[in-house]
């Protein structure tokens, strides 16, 4: 499919070089999808951990259920590859 560009209001088709460059950009974007998915997963995991960080301070004692919950959150990147296939642990 031919791509088009607009330069100073004039629409014209991409040159062969521009097509090749855009193909490289699109491939790089597609190839990095897994990395972007993992970044989103880690961001959500970190947010959930931060919600319970105050419980892990030295002046409080974590329940076993909370220890397990936090461990499961930390380990989530070992099994999940994106937010779509993650099974989040239930917060106690």
C-alpha positions as CSV (number, residue, x, y, z in Angstrom):
1,X,0.0,0.0,0.0
2,X,1.4,3.4,-1.0
3,X,1.9,5.8,1.8
4,X,1.5,9.5,1.3
5,X,3.1,12.6,2.9
6,X,2.1,16.2,3.1
7,X,4.8,18.8,2.5
8,X,3.7,22.5,2.5
9,X,0.1,21.4,1.8
10,X,1.1,19.2,-1.2
11,X,0.2,15.5,-0.8
12,X,2.6,13.2,-2.6
13,X,3.5,9.5,-2.4
14,X,6.5,8.3,-0.4
15,X,9.7,7.7,-2.3
16,X,11.1,4.1,-2.2
17,X,13.6,5.3,0.4
18,X,10.9,6.8,2.6
19,X,8.9,3.6,2.3
20,X,11.9,1.5,3.4
21,X,12.6,3.8,6.3
22,X,8.9,3.7,7.5
23,X,8.9,-0.1,7.2
24,X,12.0,-0.2,9.5
25,X,10.3,2.1,12.0
26,X,7.1,0.0,12.0
27,X,9.0,-3.2,12.4
28,X,11.0,-1.8,15.3
29,X,7.7,-0.6,16.9
30,X,6.1,-4.0,16.5
31,X,9.2,-5.8,17.7
32,X,9.2,-3.8,20.9
33,X,5.6,-4.5,21.8
34,X,6.6,-7.2,24.4
35,X,8.9,-4.7,26.1
36,X,6.1,-2.1,26.3
37,X,3.7,-4.7,27.6
38,X,6.1,-5.7,30.4
39,X,6.7,-2.0,31.3
40,X,2.9,-1.6,31.7
41,X,2.8,-4.8,33.8
42,X,5.6,-3.7,36.0
43,X,4.1,-0.2,36.5
44,X,0.8,-1.7,37.7
45,X,2.6,-4.2,39.9
46,X,4.7,-1.4,41.4
47,X,1.6,0.6,42.0
48,X,0.0,-2.3,43.9
49,X,3.1,-2.9,45.9
50,X,3.3,0.8,46.8
51,X,-0.2,0.6,48.2
52,X,1.0,-1.8,50.9
53,X,4.6,-0.5,51.4
54,X,3.5,1.3,54.6
55,X,2.7,-2.1,56.1
56,X,6.2,-3.4,55.5
57,X,7.9,-0.6,57.6
58,X,10.1,-1.7,60.4
59,X,7.5,-0.7,63.1
60,X,4.8,-3.0,61.8
61,X,4.4,-6.7,61.3
62,X,3.1,-8.1,58.0
63,X,0.5,-10.8,58.2
64,X,1.4,-14.0,56.4
65,X,-1.4,-13.3,53.9
66,X,0.1,-9.8,53.2
67,X,3.6,-11.4,52.8
68,X,2.2,-13.9,50.3
69,X,0.3,-11.2,48.4
70,X,3.4,-9.0,48.1
71,X,5.6,-11.9,47.1
72,X,3.1,-12.9,44.5
73,X,3.1,-9.4,43.1
74,X,6.9,-9.4,43.0
75,X,6.9,-12.7,41.2
76,X,4.2,-11.8,38.7
77,X,6.7,-10.9,35.9
78,X,8.0,-14.5,36.0
79,X,4.8,-15.9,34.6
80,X,2.9,-13.0,32.9
81,X,3.9,-11.4,29.7
82,X,1.3,-8.6,29.5
83,X,-1.6,-7.1,31.3
84,X,-3.9,-9.2,29.2
85,X,-2.7,-12.6,30.5
86,X,-1.9,-11.7,34.1
87,X,-3.7,-13.2,37.0
88,X,-3.4,-10.6,39.8
89,X,-3.3,-11.9,43.4
90,X,-6.2,-10.8,45.6
91,X,-5.3,-8.2,48.2
92,X,-6.0,-9.5,51.7
